[in-house]
Amino acid sequence: MDEMAHLILAETTASVSELKKNPMGTVAAGEGMPVAILNRNAPAFYCVPAKAYEALMDRLEDLELNALADVRAGQRVTRVMLDEL
């Protein structure tokens, strides 16, 4: 049986067993970056520290707001006087 190649998007990996034995040590091994948790040598999920997750969510929000601004930048502008509102 051929083993399939898997893309691992983290510099640090750990097995599910290692995670069970020492969850905080496994997270610490990533030194603030995600740790790929492997099940039978295939990535099952990523263990992401809270600070890294918060930064990721902030970046995602920025990208969404920039995309919205880009869409709105192409819209026609209607000028009104404050007194008209």
N, C-alpha and C positions, 0 to 999 in steps of 0.2 A: 504494500500500500504506500503510495506517494504522500509525503507530507506537503501540505500546502504552505506557501509563504504568506506571512501576515505582516502588514504594515503596523509598526509600533510607533506611536506618536509621543514618545516620552524617552528621556535618556535613562531613566531608572525603571527597573521592572522588579516585581515580586510575585510570588505564587499566592494563590488563595490561602494555602496553609500558612505561609509566612504572615500574611495579613491577620489571620485568625489568632496566631500565637502572640503577635505584638503589633496591634493596630497603630499605635502612636509612633512606634519605632519605624514602621513601614512608611508612614507619612513623612517622618523626619528624614528618612533616607533620601527623599526627593529634594531636600534642601530648598523648600519653598515652591518647587515645581511639581507638576503631576507625576504620579507613579502609575505605570501600566500594571494592572493586576492580571496575571496570566492563569488560565485554566487549561491544563494539558498543552502548555506551550503556545496557546493562542490568547490574544488579548480578550478578556471578558469585560473589563470596564477600567476606567481611570479613577484613581483616588486623587482628588484635587484639594489642596489646602484652601481654607476659607479665604485668605487674602488673594490667592490666585484666582479663585472663582469670582470674587467681588470685582477684581480688575477685569476679568473676562466679560462680566455682565456690563460693566461701565463702558468697555470698548464696543460691545455690541449695541448698546444704547446710542453711543456716539455715531456709529455707522448708520443706524436707522434714522437718526435725526439729520445727518448729512444727506442721506438719500432723499428724505422728505424736503429738505431745503433745496436740493437740486431740482426736484420736480416743481416746486413752487417758484423757483427762479425763472422758469420758462413761462409762467402764467402772465396774463395781461394785468397790468397795474391800473387800478382806478383811483384817482386822487380825489379826495374830498376835504372840505374845510371842516375844522373842528366844530364850528357853529352849525354845520349841516347834520351833525349826528344827533 
